[in-house]
Amino acid sequence: MAENHIDSNGVAQTIILEYFQSMMGDRSDVISFYGHNAVLFWKGQEFSGNVEISAFLNSLPETITFQISGFEVQTVPNTDLWTMLVVFGTYQEPRSKLSDFHCTFIIDSKTDEKTAFIRYHHFQTY
């Protein structure tokens, strides 16, 4: 019997491999990771909805660098409940010092549609 659920580890790997890679290059596809009513908290600033999030992402310096040190996934298997992904590592903007970062993604999964998207994203540097 095939299970009908979203693989939380697969979603986490997609975000780690594809989301962060897109953030370091052409950001035009990054907004597709976010749900329509998503909220992004970036270093204390809040952006709500795809229009605000997209405008903010486009305002970031052209070149930014992420180095992922690790991540953790917390979820309830075989349900449509949300998944929390915590990612940490280093972050650098041009002409800025290397900073540690910590971010949390709350991911909304739709089992019947086999889709997942970011509902909340909090990013902080230290």
C-alpha positions in Angstrom: 0.0 0.0 0.0 1.5 3.3 -1.0 1.5 6.1 1.6 0.0 9.4 0.6 2.0 12.0 2.4 4.7 14.6 1.8 8.3 13.5 2.6 9.4 16.1 5.1 13.1 15.3 4.7 12.7 15.6 0.9 11.0 19.0 1.3 13.9 20.0 3.6 16.5 18.9 1.1 14.8 20.8 -1.7 14.9 24.0 0.4 18.5 23.5 1.4 19.7 22.6 -2.1 17.4 24.7 -4.4 16.1 27.6 -2.2 19.5 28.7 -0.9 21.2 28.1 -4.3 18.5 30.4 -5.9 19.1 33.0 -3.2 22.8 33.2 -4.2 22.0 33.6 -7.9 19.0 34.5 -9.9 16.3 35.1 -7.3 13.4 35.2 -9.8 12.3 31.6 -8.8 12.7 32.1 -5.0 9.1 33.4 -4.6 7.7 30.1 -6.0 8.8 28.5 -2.7 6.4 30.7 -0.7 2.7 30.3 -0.3 0.5 33.3 -1.4 -0.1 34.4 2.2 3.5 33.7 3.4 5.2 35.9 6.0 9.0 36.6 5.9 10.8 38.0 8.9 14.3 39.1 7.8 16.6 40.5 10.4 13.7 42.1 12.3 11.7 43.3 9.2 8.4 41.8 8.3 7.1 41.2 4.8 3.7 39.7 4.1 2.5 38.1 0.9 4.2 37.4 -2.3 4.3 41.0 -3.6 6.1 42.3 -0.5 8.4 39.3 -0.2 9.4 39.4 -3.9 10.1 43.2 -3.7 12.3 42.6 -0.7 14.2 39.7 -2.2 14.9 41.8 -5.3 16.2 44.6 -3.1 18.9 42.4 -1.6 22.5 42.8 -2.9 23.1 41.0 -6.1 25.7 38.7 -4.5 25.1 37.0 -1.2 26.6 33.8 0.1 25.2 31.1 2.3 27.2 28.2 3.8 24.9 25.7 5.4 26.3 24.0 8.5 23.3 21.9 9.4 19.6 21.6 9.6 16.8 19.9 11.6 13.4 18.8 10.5 10.5 18.4 12.9 7.2 17.0 11.6 4.2 14.7 12.3 4.4 11.9 9.8 1.4 10.9 7.7 -0.5 14.0 8.3 -1.1 17.4 6.7 0.4 19.1 9.8 3.0 21.7 9.2 6.7 20.9 9.2 9.4 23.0 10.9 12.8 23.2 9.2 15.6 24.9 11.1 18.7 25.8 9.1 21.9 27.4 10.3 25.3 28.3 8.9 27.1 31.5 7.7 25.8 34.4 5.6 27.7 37.2 3.9 26.7 40.2 1.8 29.3 42.2 -0.3 31.6 44.4 1.8 30.2 42.9 5.0 31.7 40.6 7.6 30.8 36.9 7.6 27.9 36.4 10.0 26.3 33.3 11.6 22.7 32.8 10.6 19.8 30.9 11.9 16.5 30.5 10.1 13.3 28.7 10.7 10.8 27.7 8.0 7.3 26.6 8.7 6.2 24.5 5.7 2.6 23.9 4.8 2.0 20.6 3.1 -1.0 19.6 1.0 -1.0 15.8 0.9 -3.9 15.5 -1.6 -2.1 17.9 -4.0 1.4 16.6 -3.1 2.7 20.1 -2.7 4.5 22.0 0.0 5.3 25.7 0.4 6.8 28.1 2.9 4.1 29.7 5.1 6.5 31.4 7.6 10.2 32.1 7.3 12.3 33.8 10.0 15.9 34.7 9.2 18.4 36.2 11.7 22.1 36.9 11.6 24.4 37.1 14.7 
